[in-house]
Amino acid sequence: MNIGQAARRSGLSTKMIRYYESIGLLKPATRSDSGYRLYQAEDLHSLAFIKRSRDLGFSLEEVGKLLTLWQDRQRASADVKALALQHIEELNRRIEELVSLRDTLGELVSHCQGDDRPDCPILKDLANGAAGGCCH
């Protein structure tokens, strides 16, 4: 199948497929006599694996490691679990950051009158560069 068909079947864009190939996540496609990329069922499995890994928030580097582990039939599942646990720790760190950002912004919004006056504690905080402070 050509790259357009592979894109439709995998749910990825042709641009992403080309990119994954260029960085080595996907093995180079075979080429037709006219130079078009041709993909096999094995390539679709790899694309589905990459897409699902990315959907779960794994970085490209982590996806590369997961692909290597997936393709290694002698791997220890402990290696896969360790990588997933590291990813969970990173997700938890990012969640904490997002909660803090939400709470800070919520505090600023609660002090904003939201009326026709120009005074705005949200803009004032942004202009002051205050990380955790509120309105003055």
C-alpha positions as CSV (number, residue, x, y, z in Angstrom):
1,M,0.0,0.0,0.0
2,N,1.2,3.6,-0.6
3,I,1.8,6.2,2.1
4,G,-1.7,7.7,1.8
5,Q,-3.3,4.3,2.4
6,A,-1.0,3.6,5.3
7,A,-1.9,7.0,6.7
8,R,-5.6,6.4,6.5
9,R,-5.3,2.9,8.0
10,S,-3.0,3.9,10.8
11,G,-4.7,7.2,11.7
12,L,-1.4,9.1,11.2
13,S,-0.7,11.8,8.7
14,T,1.6,11.1,5.8
15,K,3.9,13.8,7.2
16,M,4.2,12.0,10.5
17,I,4.9,8.7,8.8
18,R,7.7,10.3,6.8
19,Y,9.0,11.9,10.0
20,Y,9.0,8.7,11.9
21,E,10.9,7.1,9.1
22,S,13.4,9.9,8.9
23,I,14.2,9.6,12.7
24,G,14.5,5.8,12.6
25,L,11.3,4.9,14.5
26,L,10.0,3.2,11.4
27,K,12.2,1.2,9.1
28,P,12.6,2.8,5.6
29,A,9.8,1.9,3.3
30,T,10.5,-0.2,0.2
31,R,10.1,1.8,-2.9
32,S,8.2,1.2,-6.1
33,D,10.0,1.5,-9.5
34,S,8.7,5.0,-9.7
35,G,10.0,5.9,-6.2
36,Y,6.8,5.8,-4.2
37,R,6.9,4.4,-0.6
38,L,5.3,1.0,-0.2
39,Y,4.1,-0.3,3.2
40,Q,3.4,-3.8,4.3
41,A,1.2,-5.2,7.1
42,E,4.3,-5.3,9.4
43,D,4.7,-1.5,8.9
44,L,1.1,-0.9,9.8
45,H,1.6,-2.8,13.1
46,S,4.7,-0.6,13.8
47,L,2.7,2.5,13.0
48,A,-0.2,1.4,15.2
49,F,2.3,0.7,18.0
50,I,3.9,4.2,17.6
51,K,0.5,5.9,17.5
52,R,-0.7,4.2,20.6
53,S,2.5,4.9,22.4
54,R,2.3,8.6,21.5
55,D,-1.4,8.7,22.5
56,L,-0.3,7.5,25.9
57,G,2.1,10.4,26.1
58,F,5.4,8.6,25.6
59,S,8.2,10.8,24.2
60,L,9.7,9.9,20.8
61,E,12.8,8.6,22.7
62,E,10.6,6.4,24.9
63,V,8.7,5.2,21.9
64,G,12.0,4.1,20.4
65,K,12.9,2.2,23.5
66,L,9.5,0.6,23.6
67,L,9.8,-0.4,19.9
68,T,13.1,-2.0,20.6
69,L,11.7,-3.9,23.5
70,W,8.6,-4.9,21.5
71,Q,10.8,-6.3,18.7
72,D,13.1,-8.2,21.1
73,R,11.4,-11.5,21.8
74,Q,14.1,-12.2,24.5
75,R,13.3,-9.0,26.5
76,A,12.4,-9.0,30.1
77,S,8.9,-7.6,30.9
78,A,10.6,-5.9,33.8
79,D,12.3,-3.6,31.4
80,V,9.0,-2.6,29.8
81,K,7.4,-2.1,33.2
82,A,10.3,0.0,34.4
83,L,10.0,2.3,31.4
84,A,6.2,2.6,32.0
85,L,6.7,3.4,35.7
86,Q,9.1,6.1,34.8
87,H,6.6,7.5,32.4
88,I,3.9,7.4,35.1
89,E,6.2,9.4,37.4
90,E,6.7,12.0,34.7
91,L,2.9,12.2,34.1
92,N,2.3,12.7,37.8
93,R,4.9,15.5,37.9
94,R,3.2,17.2,34.9
95,I,-0.2,16.8,36.5
96,E,1.0,18.5,39.7
97,E,2.4,21.3,37.6
98,L,-0.9,21.7,35.7
99,V,-2.9,21.6,39.0
100,S,-0.7,24.3,40.4
101,L,-1.1,26.4,37.2
102,R,-4.9,26.0,37.4
103,D,-5.0,26.9,41.0
104,T,-2.9,30.0,40.5
105,L,-4.9,31.2,37.5
106,G,-8.1,30.4,39.4
107,E,-6.9,32.6,42.3
108,L,-6.2,35.4,39.8
109,V,-9.6,35.1,38.2
110,S,-11.3,35.1,41.6
111,H,-9.8,38.6,42.2
112,C,-10.7,40.0,38.8
113,Q,-13.9,42.1,38.9
114,G,-14.6,41.3,35.2
115,D,-16.3,44.6,34.7
116,D,-15.8,47.6,32.5
117,R,-12.9,49.0,34.5
118,P,-9.4,48.7,33.1
119,D,-7.9,47.4,36.3
120,C,-7.1,43.7,35.8
121,P,-5.2,41.6,38.4
122,I,-4.6,38.9,35.8
123,L,-2.7,41.2,33.5
124,K,-1.0,42.9,36.5
125,D,0.3,39.5,37.6
126,L,1.5,38.6,34.1
127,A,3.2,41.9,33.8
128,N,5.0,41.5,37.2
129,G,6.1,37.9,36.3
130,A,4.8,36.7,39.7
131,A,4.8,32.9,39.8
132,G,2.6,32.3,42.7
133,G,1.4,35.7,43.8
134,C,-1.9,37.3,43.3
135,C,-3.4,40.6,42.8
136,H,-2.2,43.9,44.1
